């Protein structure tokens, strides 16, 4: 497999299988599932790389995997959808995320309330707990 479409399909299936999408599980369970998902995403990226895919394909796979994770996290974060916008910057924003690259995010708080500040923290802490920077 050296094409992005097949990798995206496998990553979507993994996110569903691991219970990231639509999950109302505890934060601890979500973190465990997210770790398993990221491990599988890394395996898929390595497999595609070893099959001879171009660099832009392998970096796009990592970016897509992080997109899936962030989307799931955003959806389960109380208050996030009512006043918080997440923007991807840098290599991640260009879909050029290498395996050990940091994830550059800009959180835009549309309404500076306690709820949106709590949502920002609830979005960032799991990423740090997963070892993402």
C-alpha positions as CSV (number, residue, x, y, z in Angstrom):
1,X,0.0,0.0,0.0
2,X,1.5,3.3,-1.1
3,X,-1.5,5.5,-1.6
4,X,-3.1,8.0,0.8
5,X,-6.7,6.8,0.2
6,X,-6.0,3.3,1.5
7,X,-4.2,4.7,4.5
8,X,-7.0,7.1,5.3
9,X,-9.5,4.3,5.1
10,X,-7.5,2.2,7.5
11,X,-7.0,5.1,9.9
12,X,-10.8,5.8,9.9
13,X,-11.5,2.2,10.6
14,X,-8.9,2.2,13.4
15,X,-10.5,5.3,15.0
16,X,-13.9,3.6,14.9
17,X,-12.5,0.3,16.2
18,X,-10.6,2.0,19.0
19,X,-13.8,3.9,20.0
20,X,-12.4,7.4,19.4
21,X,-15.4,8.5,17.4
22,X,-18.5,9.3,19.3
23,X,-17.0,8.1,22.5
24,X,-18.4,9.1,25.8
25,X,-15.9,7.0,27.8
26,X,-13.9,8.3,30.8
27,X,-10.8,10.3,30.1
28,X,-8.6,7.4,31.2
29,X,-10.4,5.0,28.8
30,X,-10.2,7.6,26.0
31,X,-6.4,8.0,26.6
32,X,-5.9,4.3,26.4
33,X,-7.8,4.0,23.2
34,X,-6.0,7.1,21.8
35,X,-2.6,5.5,22.5
36,X,-3.6,2.3,20.7
37,X,-4.9,4.4,17.8
38,X,-1.6,6.4,17.6
39,X,0.4,3.1,17.7
40,X,-1.6,1.7,14.8
41,X,-1.3,5.0,12.9
42,X,2.5,4.9,13.3
43,X,2.5,1.3,12.1
44,X,0.5,2.3,9.0
45,X,2.8,5.2,8.3
46,X,5.9,3.0,8.6
47,X,4.3,0.3,6.3
48,X,3.5,2.9,3.7
49,X,7.0,4.3,3.9
50,X,8.6,0.9,3.5
51,X,6.4,0.1,0.5
52,X,8.1,3.0,-1.3
53,X,5.6,5.9,-0.9
54,X,6.8,9.4,-1.4
55,X,7.6,11.5,1.6
56,X,4.6,13.8,1.1
57,X,2.3,10.7,1.3
58,X,3.9,9.5,4.6
59,X,3.8,12.9,6.2
60,X,0.2,13.4,5.1
61,X,-0.7,10.1,6.8
62,X,0.6,11.3,10.1
63,X,-1.2,14.6,9.7
64,X,-4.5,12.8,8.9
65,X,-4.1,10.5,12.0
66,X,-3.7,13.6,14.2
67,X,-6.7,15.2,12.5
68,X,-8.8,12.2,13.5
69,X,-7.6,12.2,17.0
70,X,-8.1,16.0,17.4
71,X,-11.6,15.8,15.9
72,X,-12.6,13.0,18.4
73,X,-11.1,15.0,21.3
74,X,-12.8,18.2,20.2
75,X,-16.2,16.5,19.9
76,X,-16.0,15.1,23.4
77,X,-14.8,18.3,25.1
78,X,-17.6,20.1,26.8
79,X,-17.8,23.8,25.7
80,X,-15.4,23.4,22.8
81,X,-17.9,23.9,20.1
82,X,-19.4,27.0,21.6
83,X,-16.5,29.3,21.7
84,X,-13.2,27.6,20.8
85,X,-11.6,27.2,17.4
86,X,-8.5,25.0,16.8
87,X,-6.2,25.8,13.9
88,X,-3.3,23.7,12.7
89,X,0.0,25.5,12.0
90,X,3.4,24.7,10.7
91,X,4.2,21.3,9.3
92,X,1.0,19.9,10.7
93,X,-1.1,22.7,9.1
94,X,0.6,21.9,5.8
95,X,-0.1,18.1,6.2
96,X,3.6,17.5,6.4
97,X,3.9,16.0,9.8
98,X,6.9,13.8,10.3
99,X,6.8,11.0,12.9
100,X,8.4,12.9,15.8
101,X,7.4,16.4,14.8
102,X,5.6,18.6,17.2
103,X,2.0,19.5,16.6
104,X,1.6,23.3,16.3
105,X,-1.9,24.4,17.2
106,X,-3.5,27.8,17.7
107,X,-6.5,27.8,20.0
108,X,-8.7,30.8,19.3
109,X,-11.1,31.6,22.1
110,X,-14.1,33.3,20.6
111,X,-15.7,34.1,23.9
112,X,-13.3,34.5,26.9
113,X,-15.4,32.6,29.5
114,X,-14.5,30.1,32.2
115,X,-16.1,27.4,30.0
116,X,-14.0,28.1,27.0
117,X,-10.8,28.3,29.1
118,X,-11.7,24.9,30.6
119,X,-12.4,23.5,27.2
120,X,-9.0,24.7,26.0
121,X,-7.4,22.9,28.9
122,X,-9.5,19.8,28.4
123,X,-8.3,19.7,24.8
124,X,-4.6,20.2,25.5
125,X,-4.0,18.0,28.5
126,X,-4.8,14.7,26.8
127,X,-2.5,15.7,24.0
128,X,0.3,16.2,26.5
129,X,-0.7,13.0,28.3
130,X,-0.3,11.2,25.0
131,X,3.3,12.5,24.6
132,X,2.4,14.9,21.8
133,X,4.1,18.3,21.9
